[in-house]
Amino acid sequence: MSTVIEQSVEARLVAAAPRMADIPATLHYDGGDPFAVRMTFPAPATLEGVDVCWTFARDLLAAGMEAPEGDGDVRVRPYGYDRTVLEFHAPEGTAVVHVRSGELRRFLEATSELVPAGLEHLHLDLDHDLAELMRDA
């Protein structure tokens, strides 16, 4: 059984222009890193012209769909009935995107089937991680 889940989503970039641009994004979850999700935006959709990947807590995404969450680089909040807003804060500026909440729910359900929420610690290989840290020291 695969321990990786990837799901494409359509994100709407909130900008000063009246029409929000649709941009592709990919949500990624790896059971080997059970607390985290990644959201990647492809090079054509970024100012830098390179893929941009944000890593943040799966719990942040789940909680932010119900009420505003986050006070760091990534913030998540519900927006109306069927959208969720994700804010990505960097020194270069802030990107704000809207994603359909149903797409995020499907992704989170798939991750929960792989690693149930609250049982992430059972999927960590602490001995391996500690050995890697000691090897690098």
C-alpha positions in Angstrom: 0.0 0.0 0.0 1.3 3.4 -1.0 2.1 5.8 1.9 1.9 8.9 -0.4 -1.2 10.8 -1.4 -1.1 13.5 -4.1 -4.2 15.5 -5.2 -4.4 18.3 -7.7 -6.6 21.2 -6.7 -7.6 24.4 -8.4 -6.6 27.5 -6.4 -7.8 31.0 -7.1 -5.2 33.6 -6.5 -6.5 36.7 -4.7 -5.0 39.8 -6.4 -5.7 43.5 -6.8 -7.3 42.8 -10.2 -11.1 42.3 -10.1 -10.8 38.7 -11.6 -9.0 36.1 -9.5 -6.6 34.0 -11.5 -7.0 30.2 -11.4 -3.7 28.4 -10.7 -3.0 24.7 -10.3 -1.6 23.4 -7.1 -0.9 20.0 -5.7 -1.5 18.8 -2.2 0.9 16.1 -1.0 0.9 13.9 2.1 3.5 11.3 3.0 2.7 8.8 5.8 6.5 8.9 6.6 6.0 12.5 7.7 2.5 12.1 9.2 2.0 15.5 10.8 2.7 17.5 7.6 1.1 18.3 4.3 2.7 20.1 1.4 1.1 22.4 -1.1 3.1 23.0 -4.3 2.5 25.6 -6.9 4.2 25.1 -10.3 6.8 27.5 -11.8 4.4 29.2 -14.2 2.1 30.2 -11.3 4.9 31.8 -9.2 6.6 35.2 -9.4 10.0 33.5 -9.1 9.4 31.2 -12.1 10.3 28.1 -10.0 8.1 25.5 -8.2 7.2 26.8 -4.7 6.3 24.3 -2.0 4.8 25.2 1.4 4.9 22.6 4.2 2.5 23.0 7.2 0.6 20.9 9.7 -2.2 18.7 8.6 -4.1 19.7 11.8 -3.8 23.4 10.7 -5.5 22.6 7.4 -8.3 20.6 9.1 -8.9 23.1 11.9 -8.7 26.1 9.5 -11.6 24.8 7.5 -13.8 25.3 10.5 -12.4 28.5 12.0 -9.5 30.8 11.4 -6.2 29.1 12.4 -2.5 29.9 12.3 -0.4 32.8 13.3 2.8 32.1 11.4 3.8 31.7 7.8 0.6 29.8 6.9 -2.9 30.8 7.9 -6.1 29.0 7.0 -9.7 30.1 7.4 -13.2 29.3 6.0 -14.7 31.6 3.4 -18.4 31.2 2.8 -20.0 27.9 2.3 -17.7 26.2 -0.2 -14.2 27.9 0.0 -11.2 27.9 2.2 -8.6 30.6 2.2 -4.9 29.8 2.6 -2.5 32.7 3.2 1.2 32.1 2.7 3.4 34.8 4.3 7.0 35.2 3.2 9.5 38.1 3.4 8.8 38.8 -0.3 5.1 39.2 0.4 1.9 37.4 1.0 0.0 35.1 -1.4 -3.7 34.4 -0.7 -5.5 31.6 -2.4 -9.1 30.2 -2.3 -9.6 26.5 -2.6 -12.8 24.6 -2.8 -13.5 23.2 0.6 -14.8 19.9 -0.8 -11.4 19.3 -2.5 -9.6 19.8 0.8 -12.0 17.6 2.6 -11.4 14.7 0.1 -7.7 15.2 0.6 -7.9 15.1 4.4 -10.2 12.1 4.3 -7.7 10.2 2.2 -4.8 11.2 4.6 -6.9 10.0 7.5 -7.5 6.6 5.9 -3.7 6.3 5.6 -2.8 7.8 9.0 -5.8 8.5 11.3 -5.7 11.9 13.1 -4.3 11.5 16.6 -2.3 8.4 15.7 0.5 10.1 13.7 3.0 9.2 16.4 2.6 5.5 15.6 3.9 6.1 12.1 7.1 7.8 13.1 10.4 5.9 12.9 12.1 7.7 15.7 15.0 5.2 15.8 15.8 5.9 12.2 15.5 9.6 12.6 17.7 9.6 15.6 20.3 7.5 13.8 20.2 10.0 10.9 20.8 12.9 13.3 23.7 11.1 15.0 25.2 10.2 11.6 25.2 13.9 10.6 26.7 15.1 13.9 
